[in-house]
Amino acid sequence: MPLWLVPLSFASEPVVVGGPDLRNPAPVTVEVVLSWAEVGLLAARPESPAIGPDLLALGPYDTAAVYDPLRRRVLYVNGPSFSVPGADGLAFTSAGILLVMDGSARTLRTYDQDGVLVDEQPFPGIVPPGGNLAVDEPLVLAIDPFGNGHPLALVTLSGALSAPKSLSLVPPAHRVVRSGSSLLVDGATIATFEGRGGGRLLGDWLVVEAMNEGSVSRMAISLEGGLQVSLPVGGRLYAPAHDVAVGTDGGIGWLDPQSDGLHLVRVSR
């Protein structure tokens, strides 16, 4: 195996044999398949790679949204779809308001559960390339590849936006360090590699990728309880740009494009 995972250790009280562990219930996995008629897919050609949905956001009460760049539409899973001028990041608030970051226009927009535009405003500075969008209510952040948050706006429960009070970087809650063949978070070893590997923080999850002799493994590890889930490796149809998201409930989900449609898998802690 190219990747070995070392579970986090937590102090806990003994569990009654034969009874459910109410403090650490078993994770619940839900999978939804969106047909390629619902979301666009442009097959690969000799001169260009395949293109398909490449953004994912997970909200409260099992809500989810993906961005279809071919049609420039956001699709609420099991809900409506609506046009947007552009999108480089999606994120939900705890009230179910969707934020859409449009880096090319340097604009942040909010939409309600019906896909109706609630508010929009330009944001300061330059969105870091390769980053994503996150909400630390009421603060809206563009997260760079190093996990630092760049303040974009303040958002209310109704979706109204206002300028942030400070433009200072918000450091990540945890520190990830590669030390030799190990990956450490806040000094604790989380994964050990044979070959090359690295990891990035996504909320309270660590997304790990390792390569050994041409074989790639991906894994997400919860820093709150040590739950581990395997992630798909892109390449079967196309590789989404941002295929993993953390929900407002602390769970995680990912996109897995397959021949029968876009699979959205969600795991709640």
C-alpha positions as CSV (number, residue, x, y, z in Angstrom):
1,M,0.0,0.0,0.0
2,P,1.4,3.4,-0.9
3,L,-0.2,5.1,2.2
4,W,-0.3,4.0,5.8
5,L,-2.6,5.9,8.2
6,V,-1.8,6.2,11.9
7,P,-5.1,6.9,13.8
8,L,-5.3,9.8,16.2
9,S,-5.4,8.7,19.8
10,F,-8.2,10.1,22.1
11,A,-8.7,9.5,25.8
12,S,-12.2,8.0,26.3
13,E,-14.2,6.2,28.9
14,P,-14.9,2.4,28.6
15,V,-17.8,1.5,26.3
16,V,-20.4,-1.0,27.5
17,V,-19.9,-4.3,25.6
18,G,-22.8,-5.0,23.3
19,G,-24.3,-1.5,23.6
20,P,-24.1,1.3,21.0
21,D,-21.4,4.0,21.5
22,L,-23.7,7.0,21.7
23,R,-20.7,9.3,22.0
24,N,-19.2,8.2,18.7
25,P,-22.1,6.9,16.5
26,A,-21.2,5.1,13.3
27,P,-20.9,7.4,10.3
28,V,-23.7,7.6,7.9
29,T,-22.9,7.5,4.1
30,V,-25.4,8.8,1.5
31,E,-24.7,8.6,-2.2
32,V,-26.6,10.5,-4.9
33,V,-26.1,10.1,-8.6
34,L,-26.7,13.1,-10.9
35,S,-27.2,12.0,-14.6
36,W,-25.1,13.6,-17.3
37,A,-28.3,15.1,-18.5
38,E,-28.6,17.1,-15.3
39,V,-25.0,18.3,-15.2
40,G,-22.8,18.9,-18.3
41,L,-19.9,16.7,-19.4
42,L,-17.6,17.5,-22.3
43,A,-15.7,14.3,-23.3
44,A,-12.0,14.5,-23.7
45,R,-10.6,15.2,-27.2
46,P,-7.1,15.0,-28.6
47,E,-6.6,18.7,-28.2
48,S,-8.4,19.2,-24.8
49,P,-9.1,17.3,-21.6
50,A,-12.7,16.4,-20.4
51,I,-14.6,19.1,-18.6
52,G,-17.4,18.5,-16.0
53,P,-18.7,19.8,-12.7
54,D,-15.7,20.9,-10.6
55,L,-17.0,22.6,-7.4
56,L,-18.9,21.2,-4.5
57,A,-20.5,22.7,-1.4
58,L,-22.3,20.9,1.5
59,G,-24.9,22.7,3.5
60,P,-27.3,22.0,6.4
61,Y,-30.1,19.4,6.3
62,D,-28.4,17.4,3.5
63,T,-28.3,20.3,1.1
64,A,-25.6,20.3,-1.5
65,A,-24.6,22.3,-4.6
66,V,-22.3,21.7,-7.6
67,Y,-21.2,24.1,-10.3
68,D,-21.6,23.1,-14.0
69,P,-19.0,25.2,-15.9
70,L,-20.2,24.2,-19.3
71,R,-23.6,25.7,-18.7
72,R,-22.5,28.2,-16.1
73,R,-25.2,26.9,-13.7
74,V,-25.3,25.9,-10.1
75,L,-27.4,22.9,-9.3
76,Y,-28.9,22.3,-5.9
77,V,-28.9,18.5,-5.4
78,N,-32.6,17.4,-5.4
79,G,-33.5,21.0,-6.0
80,P,-33.5,23.8,-8.7
81,S,-30.6,24.9,-10.9
82,F,-29.9,28.5,-11.8
83,S,-27.5,30.5,-13.9
84,V,-24.5,32.4,-12.4
85,P,-22.0,34.7,-14.2
86,G,-19.1,32.6,-13.0
87,A,-17.8,30.6,-10.1
88,D,-14.5,29.7,-8.5
89,G,-15.8,28.6,-5.1
90,L,-19.0,27.6,-3.4
91,A,-19.9,27.5,0.3
92,F,-23.1,27.3,2.4
93,T,-23.9,29.2,5.6
94,S,-25.5,27.5,8.5
95,A,-28.9,29.0,7.4
96,G,-28.6,27.4,4.0
97,I,-27.6,30.5,2.1
98,L,-25.2,29.7,-0.8
99,L,-22.1,31.9,-1.4
100,V,-20.6,31.9,-4.9
101,M,-17.1,33.4,-5.4
102,D,-16.5,34.8,-8.9
103,G,-12.8,35.4,-9.0
104,S,-12.7,36.7,-12.6
105,A,-15.2,39.5,-11.7
106,R,-13.9,39.8,-8.1
107,T,-17.4,39.5,-6.9
108,L,-19.1,37.5,-4.1
109,R,-22.8,36.6,-4.5
110,T,-25.4,35.0,-2.2
111,Y,-28.4,32.9,-3.3
112,D,-31.3,31.6,-1.3
113,Q,-32.7,28.0,-1.4
114,D,-34.6,28.8,-4.6
115,G,-31.6,30.1,-6.4
116,V,-32.7,33.7,-6.2
117,L,-29.9,36.3,-6.0
118,V,-30.0,37.9,-2.5
119,D,-26.9,40.1,-2.5
120,E,-23.6,40.8,-4.3
121,Q,-20.6,42.9,-3.7
122,P,-17.0,43.2,-4.9
123,F,-14.4,41.9,-2.6
124,P,-11.0,43.4,-1.8
125,G,-7.6,42.1,-3.0
126,I,-6.9,39.2,-5.2
127,V,-8.3,35.7,-4.7
128,P,-5.3,33.3,-4.2
129,P,-5.0,30.9,-7.1
130,G,-5.8,27.3,-6.3
131,G,-7.8,28.2,-3.2
132,N,-11.4,27.7,-2.2
133,L,-14.2,29.4,-0.4
134,A,-15.1,28.9,3.3
135,V,-17.5,30.4,5.9
136,D,-16.5,31.1,9.5
137,E,-19.6,32.9,10.3
138,P,-20.1,35.7,9.9
139,L,-16.7,35.9,8.1
140,V,-16.4,34.7,4.5
141,L,-12.9,33.6,3.5
142,A,-11.0,32.7,0.4
143,I,-8.7,29.8,1.5
144,D,-5.3,29.7,-0.1
145,P,-3.4,26.4,-0.8
146,F,-1.5,26.9,2.6
147,G,-4.8,27.0,4.6
148,N,-4.7,30.7,5.3
149,G,-8.0,32.6,5.1
150,H,-8.3,35.8,3.1
151,P,-11.3,37.8,4.3
152,L,-13.8,38.7,1.6
153,A,-16.9,39.8,3.4
154,L,-19.3,39.5,6.4
155,V,-22.6,37.6,5.8
156,T,-25.8,37.7,7.8
157,L,-28.3,34.8,8.3
158,S,-30.4,36.3,5.5
159,G,-27.5,36.5,3.1
160,A,-26.8,40.2,3.1
161,L,-23.1,41.0,2.6
162,S,-20.9,43.8,4.0
163,A,-17.2,44.6,3.9
164,P,-15.0,42.8,6.3
165,K,-13.7,44.8,9.3
166,S,-10.2,43.6,8.8
167,L,-8.2,42.3,5.8
168,S,-5.7,40.5,8.0
169,L,-4.9,36.9,7.1
170,V,-6.7,34.2,9.2
171,P,-4.3,31.4,10.0
172,P,-5.5,27.8,9.8
173,A,-6.7,26.2,13.0
174,H,-4.2,23.4,12.7
175,R,-0.6,23.2,11.4
176,V,0.4,20.5,8.9
177,V,4.1,19.6,8.6
178,R,5.8,17.0,6.4
179,S,8.7,15.4,8.4
180,G,10.6,12.8,6.6
181,S,8.2,10.0,5.7
182,S,5.5,11.3,8.1
183,L,2.7,13.9,8.0
184,L,2.1,15.7,11.3
185,V,-0.8,17.8,12.4
186,D,-0.1,19.9,15.5
187,G,2.9,17.6,16.2
188,A,0.9,14.4,16.1
189,T,1.7,11.8,13.3
190,I,-1.4,11.3,11.2
191,A,0.0,9.5,8.1
192,T,3.2,7.8,7.1
193,F,4.3,7.5,3.5
194,E,6.3,5.1,1.4
195,G,7.1,7.3,-1.6
196,R,5.9,10.9,-2.1
197,G,2.9,12.4,-0.3
198,G,1.4,15.4,1.2
199,G,-1.8,16.8,2.8
200,R,-4.0,19.8,3.2
201,L,-6.5,20.9,5.7
202,L,-10.2,21.2,4.8
203,G,-12.0,22.4,7.9
204,D,-11.4,19.8,10.6
205,W,-10.4,17.2,8.0
206,L,-7.0,16.4,6.6
207,V,-7.0,15.4,2.9
208,V,-4.0,13.2,2.2
209,E,-2.5,12.0,-1.1
210,A,0.4,9.7,-1.6
211,M,2.1,8.2,-4.6
212,N,4.3,5.1,-4.7
213,E,5.6,3.4,-7.9
214,G,2.9,5.2,-10.0
215,S,0.0,4.2,-7.7
216,V,-1.9,7.1,-6.1
217,S,-4.0,6.9,-2.9
218,R,-6.2,9.5,-1.4
219,M,-7.7,9.6,2.1
220,A,-9.6,12.1,4.3
221,I,-9.0,11.9,8.1
222,S,-11.2,13.6,10.6
223,L,-9.2,15.4,13.3
224,E,-12.3,15.1,15.5
225,G,-12.6,11.4,16.2
226,G,-10.1,9.9,13.7
227,L,-12.7,8.8,11.1
228,Q,-11.0,7.8,7.9
229,V,-12.6,7.6,4.4
230,S,-11.1,6.7,1.1
231,L,-11.4,9.3,-1.7
232,P,-11.5,8.5,-5.4
233,V,-8.5,9.2,-7.6
234,G,-9.4,11.4,-10.6
235,G,-8.9,10.2,-14.1
236,R,-11.8,7.9,-15.0
237,L,-13.7,10.6,-16.8
238,Y,-12.1,13.9,-15.6
239,A,-10.5,15.3,-12.5
240,P,-12.7,17.9,-10.7
241,A,-10.8,21.0,-9.6
242,H,-12.3,21.0,-6.1
243,D,-14.0,17.7,-5.6
244,V,-14.0,17.5,-1.7
245,A,-16.0,19.7,0.7
246,V,-16.8,19.8,4.4
247,G,-20.4,20.4,5.4
248,T,-21.8,22.8,8.1
249,D,-22.4,19.7,10.2
250,G,-18.7,18.7,10.1
251,G,-19.2,15.8,7.7
252,I,-17.4,15.4,4.4
253,G,-18.4,14.8,0.8
254,W,-16.8,14.3,-2.6
255,L,-17.5,14.1,-6.3
256,D,-16.8,10.9,-8.2
257,P,-17.6,11.1,-11.9
258,Q,-18.5,7.7,-13.4
259,S,-20.0,6.5,-16.7
260,D,-23.6,6.6,-15.4
261,G,-23.3,10.1,-13.9
262,L,-21.8,12.3,-11.3
263,H,-21.7,10.4,-8.0
264,L,-21.9,12.7,-4.9
265,V,-21.0,10.8,-1.7
266,R,-21.6,12.3,1.7
267,V,-20.4,11.0,5.1
268,S,-21.7,12.5,8.3
269,R,-19.7,12.1,11.5
